[in-house]
Amino acid sequence: MGFLKGIRLSAFLDTYQEWHALVEGFCEVLCPWPARHKLSRKLSNDLRGDHHYYAFGRALGVIAWIIIARIIQVVFFK
């Protein structure tokens, strides 16, 4: 585990800003409709401060769509 040396896993998603950024990125990808509300200054600051969590949330949203597409394929087309 040389590449993980010095990384504190206890610091992963340990603040509400990090969770906020992750969930916002995930939902932005998973829900294809345009947003009904403009970003608040607080949310904008959360996303800017924890952009890597936002990007990770978007990646999880893409993975969720791939899983959903596979389930649909198996259930309806096999």
ZAMAR-823759 format. One record per residue: residue number from 1; x, y, z of N, C-alpha, C in turn. Coordinates in nm, 4 decimals. Example, Ala and Ser with C-alpha at 12.3 -4.5 7.8 and 13.67 -1.06 7.14 Angstrom:
% residues 2
balo lumse->1 | n.east->1.3190 | n.north->-0.5690 | n.up->0.7800 | ca.east->1.2300 | ca.north->-0.4500 | ca.up->0.7800 | c.east->1.3200 | c.north->-0.3300 | c.up->0.7800
balo lumse->2 | n.east->1.2850 | n.north->-0.2250 | n.up->0.7080 | ca.east->1.3670 | ca.north->-0.1060 | ca.up->0.7140 | c.east->1.2900 | c.north->0.0030 | c.up->0.7870
***
This chain:
% residues 78
balo lumse->1 | n.east->0.0820 | n.north->-0.1185 | n.up->0.0000 | ca.east->0.0000 | ca.north->0.0000 | ca.up->0.0000 | c.east->0.0866 | c.north->0.1252 | c.up->0.0000
balo lumse->2 | n.east->0.1884 | n.north->0.1245 | n.up->-0.0781 | ca.east->0.2795 | ca.north->0.2378 | ca.up->-0.0812 | c.east->0.2159 | c.north->0.3662 | c.up->-0.1305
balo lumse->3 | n.east->0.1298 | n.north->0.3554 | n.up->-0.2317 | ca.east->0.0707 | ca.north->0.4775 | ca.up->-0.2862 | c.east->-0.0363 | c.north->0.5359 | c.up->-0.1931
balo lumse->4 | n.east->-0.0877 | n.north->0.4592 | n.up->-0.0986 | ca.east->-0.1854 | ca.north->0.5093 | ca.up->-0.0029 | c.east->-0.1217 | c.north->0.5579 | c.up->0.1265
balo lumse->5 | n.east->0.0096 | n.north->0.5437 | n.up->0.1354 | ca.east->0.0785 | ca.north->0.5843 | ca.up->0.2576 | c.east->0.0613 | c.north->0.7353 | c.up->0.2781
balo lumse->6 | n.east->0.0208 | n.north->0.7733 | n.up->0.3951 | ca.east->0.0026 | ca.north->0.9138 | ca.up->0.4265 | c.east->-0.1369 | c.north->0.9668 | c.up->0.3969
balo lumse->7 | n.east->-0.2215 | n.north->0.8867 | n.up->0.3333 | ca.east->-0.3584 | ca.north->0.9294 | ca.up->0.3063 | c.east->-0.4454 | c.north->0.8891 | c.up->0.4247
balo lumse->8 | n.east->-0.5166 | n.north->0.9846 | n.up->0.4788 | ca.east->-0.6050 | ca.north->0.9571 | ca.up->0.5923 | c.east->-0.7453 | c.north->0.9289 | c.up->0.5390
balo lumse->9 | n.east->-0.7863 | n.north->0.8038 | n.up->0.5392 | ca.east->-0.9205 | ca.north->0.7685 | ca.up->0.4929 | c.east->-1.0280 | c.north->0.8232 | c.up->0.5853
balo lumse->10 | n.east->-0.9922 | n.north->0.8529 | n.up->0.7092 | ca.east->-1.0892 | ca.north->0.9102 | ca.up->0.8020 | c.east->-1.1286 | c.north->1.0526 | c.up->0.7605
balo lumse->11 | n.east->-1.0486 | n.north->1.1148 | n.up->0.6736 | ca.east->-1.0792 | ca.north->1.2500 | ca.up->0.6269 | c.east->-1.1651 | c.north->1.2487 | c.up->0.5004
balo lumse->12 | n.east->-1.1971 | n.north->1.1297 | n.up->0.4477 | ca.east->-1.2782 | ca.north->1.1190 | ca.up->0.3263 | c.east->-1.4247 | c.north->1.1417 | c.up->0.3605
balo lumse->13 | n.east->-1.4846 | n.north->1.2416 | n.up->0.2976 | ca.east->-1.6258 | ca.north->1.2765 | ca.up->0.3180 | c.east->-1.6583 | c.north->1.2985 | c.up->0.4661
balo lumse->14 | n.east->-1.5755 | n.north->1.3755 | n.up->0.5333 | ca.east->-1.5990 | ca.north->1.3996 | ca.up->0.6753 | c.east->-1.6600 | c.north->1.5361 | c.up->0.7041
balo lumse->15 | n.east->-1.6926 | n.north->1.6126 | n.up->0.6001 | ca.east->-1.7609 | ca.north->1.7408 | ca.up->0.6201 | c.east->-1.8839 | c.north->1.7468 | c.up->0.5311
balo lumse->16 | n.east->-1.9782 | n.north->1.8316 | n.up->0.5702 | ca.east->-2.0994 | ca.north->1.8421 | ca.up->0.4889 | c.east->-2.0694 | c.north->1.9031 | c.up->0.3519
balo lumse->17 | n.east->-1.9665 | n.north->1.9880 | n.up->0.3411 | ca.east->-1.9313 | ca.north->2.0461 | ca.up->0.2120 | c.east->-1.8882 | c.north->1.9387 | c.up->0.1133
balo lumse->18 | n.east->-1.8126 | n.north->1.8407 | n.up->0.1614 | ca.east->-1.7679 | ca.north->1.7322 | ca.up->0.0745 | c.east->-1.8864 | c.north->1.6461 | c.up->0.0308
balo lumse->19 | n.east->-1.9752 | n.north->1.6150 | n.up->0.1237 | ca.east->-2.0954 | ca.north->1.5387 | ca.up->0.0881 | c.east->-2.1824 | c.north->1.6169 | c.up->-0.0093
balo lumse->20 | n.east->-2.1959 | n.north->1.7456 | n.up->0.0161 | ca.east->-2.2771 | ca.north->1.8314 | ca.up->-0.0692 | c.east->-2.2234 | c.north->1.8312 | c.up->-0.2119
balo lumse->21 | n.east->-2.0947 | n.north->1.8453 | n.up->-0.2271 | ca.east->-2.0331 | ca.north->1.8460 | ca.up->-0.3595 | c.east->-2.0506 | c.north->1.7101 | c.up->-0.4281
balo lumse->22 | n.east->-2.0312 | n.north->1.6011 | n.up->-0.3547 | ca.east->-2.0454 | ca.north->1.4665 | ca.up->-0.4117 | c.east->-2.1890 | c.north->1.4418 | c.up->-0.4594
balo lumse->23 | n.east->-2.2858 | n.north->1.4706 | n.up->-0.3754 | ca.east->-2.4260 | ca.north->1.4455 | ca.up->-0.4097 | c.east->-2.4708 | c.north->1.5367 | c.up->-0.5235
balo lumse->24 | n.east->-2.4274 | n.north->1.6609 | n.up->-0.5228 | ca.east->-2.4641 | ca.north->1.7537 | ca.up->-0.6303 | c.east->-2.4104 | c.north->1.7042 | c.up->-0.7649
balo lumse->25 | n.east->-2.2857 | n.north->1.6587 | n.up->-0.7685 | ca.east->-2.2291 | ca.north->1.6054 | ca.up->-0.8923 | c.east->-2.3015 | c.north->1.4803 | c.up->-0.9387
balo lumse->26 | n.east->-2.3329 | n.north->1.3898 | n.up->-0.8448 | ca.east->-2.4034 | ca.north->1.2662 | ca.up->-0.8773 | c.east->-2.5417 | c.north->1.2968 | c.up->-0.9353
balo lumse->27 | n.east->-2.6161 | n.north->1.3812 | n.up->-0.8669 | ca.east->-2.7529 | ca.north->1.4115 | ca.up->-0.9100 | c.east->-2.7555 | c.north->1.4901 | c.up->-1.0405
balo lumse->28 | n.east->-2.6554 | n.north->1.5718 | n.up->-1.0625 | ca.east->-2.6492 | ca.north->1.6497 | ca.up->-1.1864 | c.east->-2.6388 | c.north->1.5577 | c.up->-1.3081
balo lumse->29 | n.east->-2.5678 | n.north->1.4479 | n.up->-1.2948 | ca.east->-2.5530 | ca.north->1.3534 | ca.up->-1.4050 | c.east->-2.6735 | c.north->1.2595 | c.up->-1.4122
balo lumse->30 | n.east->-2.7192 | n.north->1.2113 | n.up->-1.2983 | ca.east->-2.8266 | ca.north->1.1129 | ca.up->-1.2971 | c.east->-2.9597 | c.north->1.1721 | c.up->-1.3432
balo lumse->31 | n.east->-2.9855 | n.north->1.2954 | n.up->-1.3097 | ca.east->-3.1116 | ca.north->1.3605 | ca.up->-1.3479 | c.east->-3.0873 | c.north->1.4457 | c.up->-1.4730
balo lumse->32 | n.east->-3.1480 | n.north->1.4093 | n.up->-1.5852 | ca.east->-3.1193 | ca.north->1.4800 | ca.up->-1.7104 | c.east->-3.1920 | c.north->1.6134 | c.up->-1.7270
balo lumse->33 | n.east->-3.2841 | n.north->1.6455 | n.up->-1.6387 | ca.east->-3.3604 | ca.north->1.7697 | ca.up->-1.6519 | c.east->-3.2787 | c.north->1.8890 | c.up->-1.6065
balo lumse->34 | n.east->-3.3073 | n.north->2.0056 | n.up->-1.6641 | ca.east->-3.2358 | ca.north->2.1254 | ca.up->-1.6185 | c.east->-3.2740 | c.north->2.1592 | c.up->-1.4740
balo lumse->35 | n.east->-3.1838 | n.north->2.2227 | n.up->-1.4061 | ca.east->-3.2070 | ca.north->2.2586 | ca.up->-1.2662 | c.east->-3.3232 | c.north->2.3566 | c.up->-1.2548
balo lumse->36 | n.east->-3.4028 | n.north->2.3407 | n.up->-1.1509 | ca.east->-3.5161 | ca.north->2.4308 | ca.up->-1.1289 | c.east->-3.4757 | c.north->2.5533 | c.up->-1.0498
balo lumse->37 | n.east->-3.3618 | n.north->2.5470 | n.up->-0.9854 | ca.east->-3.3173 | ca.north->2.6567 | ca.up->-0.9009 | c.east->-3.1750 | c.north->2.6951 | c.up->-0.9389
balo lumse->38 | n.east->-3.1433 | n.north->2.8205 | n.up->-0.9213 | ca.east->-3.0047 | ca.north->2.8644 | ca.up->-0.9417 | c.east->-2.9226 | c.north->2.8231 | c.up->-0.8206
balo lumse->39 | n.east->-2.7933 | n.north->2.8037 | n.up->-0.8438 | ca.east->-2.7048 | ca.north->2.7668 | ca.up->-0.7336 | c.east->-2.6976 | c.north->2.8799 | c.up->-0.6323
balo lumse->40 | n.east->-2.7109 | n.north->2.8455 | n.up->-0.5071 | ca.east->-2.6935 | ca.north->2.9452 | ca.up->-0.4025 | c.east->-2.5444 | c.north->2.9739 | c.up->-0.3864
balo lumse->41 | n.east->-2.5143 | n.north->3.0813 | n.up->-0.3238 | ca.east->-2.3739 | ca.north->3.1166 | ca.up->-0.3009 | c.east->-2.3065 | c.north->3.0104 | c.up->-0.2141
balo lumse->42 | n.east->-2.3805 | n.north->2.9578 | n.up->-0.1164 | ca.east->-2.3256 | ca.north->2.8547 | ca.up->-0.0277 | c.east->-2.2920 | c.north->2.7284 | c.up->-0.1070
balo lumse->43 | n.east->-2.3834 | n.north->2.6831 | n.up->-0.1922 | ca.east->-2.3578 | ca.north->2.5645 | ca.up->-0.2728 | c.east->-2.2430 | c.north->2.5896 | c.up->-0.3691
balo lumse->44 | n.east->-2.2428 | n.north->2.7049 | n.up->-0.4302 | ca.east->-2.1351 | ca.north->2.7383 | ca.up->-0.5228 | c.east->-1.9991 | c.north->2.7330 | c.up->-0.4531
balo lumse->45 | n.east->-1.9927 | n.north->2.7835 | n.up->-0.3318 | ca.east->-1.8676 | ca.north->2.7778 | ca.up->-0.2552 | c.east->-1.8306 | c.north->2.6346 | c.up->-0.2186
balo lumse->46 | n.east->-1.9321 | n.north->2.5530 | n.up->-0.1832 | ca.east->-1.9044 | ca.north->2.4121 | ca.up->-0.1525 | c.east->-1.8463 | c.north->2.3408 | c.up->-0.2738
balo lumse->47 | n.east->-1.9036 | n.north->2.3651 | n.up->-0.3914 | ca.east->-1.8557 | ca.north->2.2987 | ca.up->-0.5128 | c.east->-1.7167 | c.north->2.3468 | c.up->-0.5512
balo lumse->48 | n.east->-1.6930 | n.north->2.4740 | n.up->-0.5354 | ca.east->-1.5621 | ca.north->2.5286 | ca.up->-0.5713 | c.east->-1.4548 | c.north->2.4771 | c.up->-0.4762
balo lumse->49 | n.east->-1.4872 | n.north->2.4684 | n.up->-0.3478 | ca.east->-1.3889 | ca.north->2.4255 | ca.up->-0.2486 | c.east->-1.3597 | c.north->2.2769 | c.up->-0.2524
balo lumse->50 | n.east->-1.4552 | n.north->2.1981 | n.up->-0.2981 | ca.east->-1.4380 | ca.north->2.0527 | ca.up->-0.2997 | c.east->-1.4699 | c.north->1.9980 | c.up->-0.4384
balo lumse->51 | n.east->-1.4067 | n.north->2.0561 | n.up->-0.5385 | ca.east->-1.4366 | ca.north->2.0191 | ca.up->-0.6764 | c.east->-1.4056 | c.north->1.8727 | c.up->-0.7049
balo lumse->52 | n.east->-1.3050 | n.north->1.8171 | n.up->-0.6406 | ca.east->-1.2715 | ca.north->1.6762 | ca.up->-0.6637 | c.east->-1.3846 | c.north->1.5848 | c.up->-0.6177
balo lumse->53 | n.east->-1.4558 | n.north->1.6213 | n.up->-0.5120 | ca.east->-1.5718 | ca.north->1.5419 | ca.up->-0.4706 | c.east->-1.6866 | c.north->1.5575 | c.up->-0.5697
balo lumse->54 | n.east->-1.7035 | n.north->1.6768 | n.up->-0.6226 | ca.east->-1.8045 | ca.north->1.7030 | ca.up->-0.7250 | c.east->-1.7758 | c.north->1.6187 | c.up->-0.8494
balo lumse->55 | n.east->-1.6500 | n.north->1.6162 | n.up->-0.8935 | ca.east->-1.6113 | ca.north->1.5370 | ca.up->-1.0110 | c.east->-1.6310 | c.north->1.3876 | c.up->-0.9832
balo lumse->56 | n.east->-1.5985 | n.north->1.3430 | n.up->-0.8623 | ca.east->-1.6184 | ca.north->1.2031 | ca.up->-0.8247 | c.east->-1.7675 | c.north->1.1685 | c.up->-0.8253
balo lumse->57 | n.east->-1.8504 | n.north->1.2601 | n.up->-0.7771 | ca.east->-1.9949 | ca.north->1.2397 | ca.up->-0.7804 | c.east->-2.0461 | c.north->1.2275 | c.up->-0.9224
balo lumse->58 | n.east->-1.9939 | n.north->1.3089 | n.up->-1.0139 | ca.east->-2.0331 | ca.north->1.2987 | ca.up->-1.1550 | c.east->-1.9913 | c.north->1.1640 | c.up->-1.2121
balo lumse->59 | n.east->-1.8732 | n.north->1.1172 | n.up->-1.1777 | ca.east->-1.8275 | ca.north->0.9858 | ca.up->-1.2254 | c.east->-1.9183 | c.north->0.8756 | c.up->-1.1713
balo lumse->60 | n.east->-1.9596 | n.north->0.8852 | n.up->-1.0458 | ca.east->-2.0525 | ca.north->0.7872 | ca.up->-0.9897 | c.east->-2.1874 | c.north->0.7916 | c.up->-1.0609
balo lumse->61 | n.east->-2.2301 | n.north->0.9103 | n.up->-1.1025 | ca.east->-2.3541 | ca.north->0.9232 | ca.up->-1.1783 | c.east->-2.3456 | c.north->0.8521 | c.up->-1.3121
balo lumse->62 | n.east->-2.2323 | n.north->0.8627 | n.up->-1.3788 | ca.east->-2.2119 | ca.north->0.7925 | ca.up->-1.5065 | c.east->-2.2136 | c.north->0.6412 | c.up->-1.4835
balo lumse->63 | n.east->-2.1458 | n.north->0.5964 | n.up->-1.3797 | ca.east->-2.1457 | ca.north->0.4537 | ca.up->-1.3475 | c.east->-2.2874 | c.north->0.4058 | c.up->-1.3171
balo lumse->64 | n.east->-2.3652 | n.north->0.4861 | n.up->-1.2458 | ca.east->-2.5043 | ca.north->0.4491 | ca.up->-1.2161 | c.east->-2.5844 | c.north->0.4346 | c.up->-1.3449
balo lumse->65 | n.east->-2.5655 | n.north->0.5257 | n.up->-1.4422 | ca.east->-2.6358 | ca.north->0.5145 | ca.up->-1.5706 | c.east->-2.5959 | c.north->0.3878 | c.up->-1.6454
balo lumse->66 | n.east->-2.4693 | n.north->0.3517 | n.up->-1.6393 | ca.east->-2.4236 | ca.north->0.2284 | ca.up->-1.7055 | c.east->-2.4917 | c.north->0.1070 | c.up->-1.6415
balo lumse->67 | n.east->-2.5000 | n.north->0.1058 | n.up->-1.5089 | ca.east->-2.5660 | ca.north->-0.0044 | ca.up->-1.4395 | c.east->-2.7151 | c.north->-0.0082 | c.up->-1.4732
balo lumse->68 | n.east->-2.7800 | n.north->0.1077 | n.up->-1.4748 | ca.east->-2.9221 | ca.north->0.1141 | ca.up->-1.5102 | c.east->-2.9436 | c.north->0.0637 | c.up->-1.6520
balo lumse->69 | n.east->-2.8588 | n.north->0.1054 | n.up->-1.7456 | ca.east->-2.8713 | ca.north->0.0610 | ca.up->-1.8851 | c.east->-2.8540 | c.north->-0.0902 | c.up->-1.8950
balo lumse->70 | n.east->-2.7617 | n.north->-0.1457 | n.up->-1.8196 | ca.east->-2.7393 | ca.north->-0.2906 | ca.up->-1.8224 | c.east->-2.8597 | c.north->-0.3662 | c.up->-1.7667
balo lumse->71 | n.east->-2.9168 | n.north->-0.3146 | n.up->-1.6583 | ca.east->-3.0354 | ca.north->-0.3777 | ca.up->-1.6010 | c.east->-3.1502 | c.north->-0.3754 | c.up->-1.7012
balo lumse->72 | n.east->-3.1717 | n.north->-0.2632 | n.up->-1.7656 | ca.east->-3.2768 | ca.north->-0.2522 | ca.up->-1.8671 | c.east->-3.2520 | c.north->-0.3516 | c.up->-1.9802
balo lumse->73 | n.east->-3.1273 | n.north->-0.3622 | n.up->-2.0227 | ca.east->-3.0922 | ca.north->-0.4559 | ca.up->-2.1305 | c.east->-3.1244 | c.north->-0.5990 | c.up->-2.0898
balo lumse->74 | n.east->-3.0854 | n.north->-0.6373 | n.up->-1.9708 | ca.east->-3.1079 | ca.north->-0.7740 | ca.up->-1.9241 | c.east->-3.2563 | c.north->-0.8026 | c.up->-1.9056
balo lumse->75 | n.east->-3.3280 | n.north->-0.7107 | n.up->-1.8472 | ca.east->-3.4691 | ca.north->-0.7342 | ca.up->-1.8154 | c.east->-3.5556 | c.north->-0.7336 | c.up->-1.9421
balo lumse->76 | n.east->-3.5325 | n.north->-0.6422 | n.up->-2.0341 | ca.east->-3.6236 | ca.north->-0.6233 | ca.up->-2.1464 | c.east->-3.5749 | c.north->-0.6813 | c.up->-2.2795
balo lumse->77 | n.east->-3.4475 | n.north->-0.7054 | n.up->-2.2945 | ca.east->-3.3961 | ca.north->-0.7441 | ca.up->-2.4253 | c.east->-3.3219 | c.north->-0.8777 | c.up->-2.4268
balo lumse->78 | n.east->-3.3390 | n.north->-0.9592 | n.up->-2.3274 | ca.east->-3.2725 | ca.north->-1.0904 | ca.up->-2.3263 | c.east->-3.3748 | c.north->-1.1994 | c.up->-2.3183
***
